[in-house]
Amino acid sequence: MLTTRVPRVALGWALSAVSAAVSAVVPLAVPLVAMAGFAVAQEGSGAPLTTQDLFRMKLVSAATIAPDGSATAWTVSVPRDPLGGKDGPNWSELWVAGADGKPRPFITGEVNVSGVQFAPDSKRLLFLAKRTGDKARSLYALPLDGGEAQKLFEHESDLGSVAFHPTLERIAFTTTPADKERKSAQDKGFSQEVFEEDWRAAELHVVDLSLRGSKPQRIPLDGHPIDVQWSPDGRRLLLALAPDPGVDASYMRRRLHILEAPSGEVVAKLDHEGKLGMSTFSPSGRLVAFISAKDKHDPQQGRLMVANAAGGFTKELLPDFLGHFVSAAFLDDDTLLYLADRGCDTLIGRIEADGSGNVELLTEPGFAITSFSLSDDGKRAALIAHAPDFANELFAWEVGGAKQRVTTLNPWLAERQLAAQEVVRWKARDGLEIEGLLLWPHGRKPGEAASDGAGKVPLVVIVHGGPESHYRHGWTTRYSEPAQVLAGKGYAVFLPNYRASTGRGVAFSTMGYGDPAGKEFDDILDGIDFLATKGLIDPAKVGVTGGSYGGFASAWFATKETARFAAAVMGFGVSNQLSMAGTSDIPEEHYLVHHGKHVWEDWQHFLERSPIYHAPKSKTPILILAGKADPRVPASQSMELFRYLKVAGHPAVRLVQYPGEGHGNARAASRLDYHVRQLQWFDHYLKGAGGPPPAMELDYKWFVTGQATPKS
């Protein structure tokens, strides 16, 4: 993250206590109806979204507005061709729009630009990139009125978080230093790894850019710095500090510190615990606003907090808000603008720093805002948003007034007839109201289900990960969750926000505490039953998929609830809670916010909540997909389920592993393979003859271009 002066924006896993919190949950502030919400369906009989469409989609990935509001810069995520060219993750281009609102390409092609921000005078763009000749990711400046990008600073290792001093003469930056001696030893074959001891913490430095050849000054720290920004007066630094570089420490023990610069003397440690999100100074530097968890057992940072920058008090704003805050920025020294999730929708509101005067300024069903950037005068903002009929695009917004779309990255979407999408709500078996999204099969209108059951279609359930996550009523389609592609092939697609999801407040998101695969997954089954009563789906043709915790759900349904599912695709999922506790890189997070107890305190509980425990009775055909380098849910989890099922004589199980991929595929070829195998599996078992698994080898060309014959 790259910031200048005051950051004007944040761009965007005691039971009795939980029981008491659960009893405080109230229904959503809408009437309970069978099907409600904003549905999008284009008229006519146009072509649906396809695989080839999905793998050419561009997205706005980050955006920032100039301090004076005169221009907006953003990065565009551009996919690589999975069948041609060099494999790898998406490219990241830089685009700018001036006062006329016309998008202009600044740095495009096979590039990777990140950390984009304007200089305080709004005349230059600052960004991070590793360009030709660079030995590490460096800091560049690009004049808006034309000219080449100029390298401002290069370090011996990649720059991480970079913050500009208000005078622009100095920067503070984080970097993880290279170990030259270790690299030399590795080159000689000494490649041993000392687990969780040989990692290197990042360092914090300050360097004077006005003095040619100035050497960075290291600021002494007790821990691993993750994010840094200057106070408005340039005297202090706001720093997010974890005790070590581990993911678990970053999740659960990252804390906000305010330091004198450059001495590193700690002025204040802000009062909060649990997970931490964005943070920002007020214009005077008197206050700090940040997003954090309510406590160490809260699974998601989502409470809006304000603290005295000198220490002393921390206040939660809107503690009864039944949603989750995403980010915030100061309009002035006493007023905040915030972005929040509430149910399937998002909203932007304004609130005083003392918690009074809350006003909702922008809330529109079916318009999901993911981030905002605010001009210094608080009058203009850049929004990134998506909807059921378009993926991430950039919008200009007059704060409190009208919004205007700036980009249309995928104009060919207008030629597609997208499936109707709507919010659905149902009662769980214990009476709790649950909601989610339903995509109708291509060409079917909402409610178009025959009462006699004619026209029933197969259903694919897509379960989100976390479980501290949720589906927004916006664009729902990506390589591993191909909702519109499935709907285009005639499936109904169901995306449930089961209890333990975010978007409905702390009490709702903690309902899965100590109860993995319990009531949370019962909610999904109840949702399927609800859809079945409407006459839309064939209960004998239900498939399930998901990644991470969604992969855990897929494995659970394919084993424990095998009678109800005709096919499953498990992505990067948990199969054995016992071994997961001893191999994942987030054991503390699992203990504090998910299980509430250690394995040795209840061996039987962890065993019975593991899909492998129920593997011998499984008959559901299951495709297992895993990254071989996944530290979060190690590949051994997928191997265990595969091996248990094979030994038990399962009729149809396949394991596919992706070398070099972690917790989710990043490379274009790996993503295409995952996506195509998923479609092939569902077509084979929910529409086709079933039986033994489909062909192992894939004809990618057919799936992308339709020019060859698919293997069956």
Secondary structure by P-SEA (a helix, b strand, c coil): cccccccccccccaaaaaaaaaaacccccccccccccbbbbbccccccccaaaaaacccccccccccccccccbbbbbbccccccccccbbbbbbbbccccbbbbccccccccccccccccccbbbbbbbccccccbbbbbbbcccccccccccccccccbbbbcccccccccccccccaaaaaaaaaccccccccccbbbbbbbcccccccbbbbbbbbbcccccbbbbcccccbbbbbcccccccccccccbbbbbbccccccccccccccccccbbbbcccccbbbbbbccccccccccbbbbbcccccccccccccccbbbcccccccccccccccccccccccccccccccccccccccccccccccccccccccbbbbbccccccbbbbbbcccbbbbbccccccccccccccbbbbbbbbcccbbbbbbbbbcccccccccccccccbbbbbbbbbbcccccccccccccccccaaaaaaaabbbbbbbbcccccccccccccccccccccaaaaaaaaaaaaaaaaccccccbbbbbbccaaaaaaaaaaccccccccbbbbccccccaaaaaaccccaaaaacccccccccccaaaaaaacccccccccccbbbbbbbcccccccaaaaaaaaaaaaaacccbbbbbbbcccccccccaaaaaaaaaaaaaaaaacccccccccccccccccccccccccccc
